[in-house]
């Protein structure tokens, strides 16, 4: 659609065209050339006058709208706004500032000065900056404090700008923003940063942070001492490439894992960092996340653990020596018990046989406990690679339950095996899986109630074999369930504080994890406990041919 202005122009141009055509059509008209020019001039003057009238009307509406907008902004602005003349006397202010100055509707701010509202020291500061604006015409900012009627002290950040006409500065306009909470938060963050820096600098190990490109953004004093370079010189450098060049590919691989998974990792390696002889280091890496949960860097902690490794080695040596010394007499006692029970040395009555059988079962339990301790420490010293073979899983469980039946018999417990496997053959490390089955059965016997059933349930799902041992025993809390497979962890309950608790379950977890499986435990308040695991039916080995199971 055509605008009103274009309509008006077309109207005047039409009249002008009609006049020209009339002049051409009536050449003998009595209208002189001067009269014609006068008519045309009057026509265009009339058009200019009408356009000017419309323009003034439009500007008036625009000015009124702008004035209303400025007035609304002035009245409803969440910040404090005021105006002063060139003599630094107040002209007006918005309602929120009247509240801050404790003025009611009857009070007027007009023609008053800062000395009427602020302490003399604060008023001097305000006047100094006001004069700077009037003198230079530049925008300035500063902070002031103001005590409120309720006794609260507030901090305001002030922004001053000049008010000018065509050539002169006629006053100043000020905008005050309440930054009390921000300043308090900034002070709190400053204290927290100082505390964090103090903690990091006094840690007994090296700590540094780097961005995703590997450039250092923070380091503690231990790193500075170790490399002999100041913190200022280290910041911004690619620290890993310079000081860990021999292991750069391995370290970058760990960094990529942290960035990708957004999870922390802890590794222990024997390395020669900082041009020293090879030492054992514990290296922890954690992601630094922004408010959008994006990784923006990595924090690295390096600790020398030579002393811990040496102590662990001495401990393992001590345990190995003690268990070896215990194993020999235990085997000898078992041999002696068997000779007596065979009645090779003479006939025994039923009471004697029962007593010797009890002693034999105790020795078998001790022998199994010694084997568990040795296996747990051996699993830490050696890689213990999985040696897969095809075997009958149900048969393995049945034989293991039979071997351990002497222990369940002493508590009058009955082991029931239930299976719905259509194919009972699996591929795994037979010896290791038997050890895990033995540990879970032994756990159920040790901590299960007397004269109860221990149900072994074997099922399969999605090409996984699922093995569960269900028994009645004391309830285990969720907190204890979370740590029950950790080394040396024992339940505070007296029923769960036996020496081998942590090692057997800890060893079972390592075995199942090495088979790409999962081990778990559940316990409810009705005293039903379930310990079990699931493993793939076929153990997959990279770059090797896997024997098919028919």
Secondary structure as GFF3:
##gff-version 3
##sequence-region A 1 550
A	DSSP	alpha_helix	4	25	.	.	.	ID=ss1
A	DSSP	alpha_helix	33	76	.	.	.	ID=ss2
A	DSSP	beta_strand	80	85	.	.	.	ID=ss3
A	DSSP	beta_strand	90	93	.	.	.	ID=ss4
A	DSSP	alpha_helix	95	100	.	.	.	ID=ss5
A	DSSP	three_ten_helix	114	116	.	.	.	ID=ss6
A	DSSP	alpha_helix	120	136	.	.	.	ID=ss7
A	DSSP	beta_strand	140	147	.	.	.	ID=ss8
A	DSSP	beta_strand	153	164	.	.	.	ID=ss9
A	DSSP	beta_strand	169	178	.	.	.	ID=ss10
A	DSSP	alpha_helix	180	201	.	.	.	ID=ss11
A	DSSP	beta_strand	206	211	.	.	.	ID=ss12
A	DSSP	beta_strand	216	219	.	.	.	ID=ss13
A	DSSP	alpha_helix	221	227	.	.	.	ID=ss14
A	DSSP	alpha_helix	231	234	.	.	.	ID=ss15
A	DSSP	alpha_helix	239	243	.	.	.	ID=ss16
A	DSSP	three_ten_helix	245	247	.	.	.	ID=ss17
A	DSSP	alpha_helix	248	261	.	.	.	ID=ss18
A	DSSP	beta_strand	265	271	.	.	.	ID=ss19
A	DSSP	three_ten_helix	273	275	.	.	.	ID=ss20
A	DSSP	beta_strand	279	289	.	.	.	ID=ss21
A	DSSP	beta_strand	295	304	.	.	.	ID=ss22
A	DSSP	alpha_helix	306	341	.	.	.	ID=ss23
A	DSSP	alpha_helix	350	381	.	.	.	ID=ss24
A	DSSP	beta_strand	389	392	.	.	.	ID=ss25
A	DSSP	alpha_helix	393	403	.	.	.	ID=ss26
A	DSSP	alpha_helix	405	410	.	.	.	ID=ss27
A	DSSP	beta_strand	414	419	.	.	.	ID=ss28
A	DSSP	beta_strand	425	428	.	.	.	ID=ss29
A	DSSP	alpha_helix	430	447	.	.	.	ID=ss30
A	DSSP	beta_strand	453	461	.	.	.	ID=ss31
A	DSSP	beta_strand	464	472	.	.	.	ID=ss32
A	DSSP	alpha_helix	478	483	.	.	.	ID=ss33
A	DSSP	three_ten_helix	494	496	.	.	.	ID=ss34
A	DSSP	alpha_helix	501	514	.	.	.	ID=ss35
A	DSSP	beta_strand	518	523	.	.	.	ID=ss36
A	DSSP	beta_strand	528	536	.	.	.	ID=ss37
###
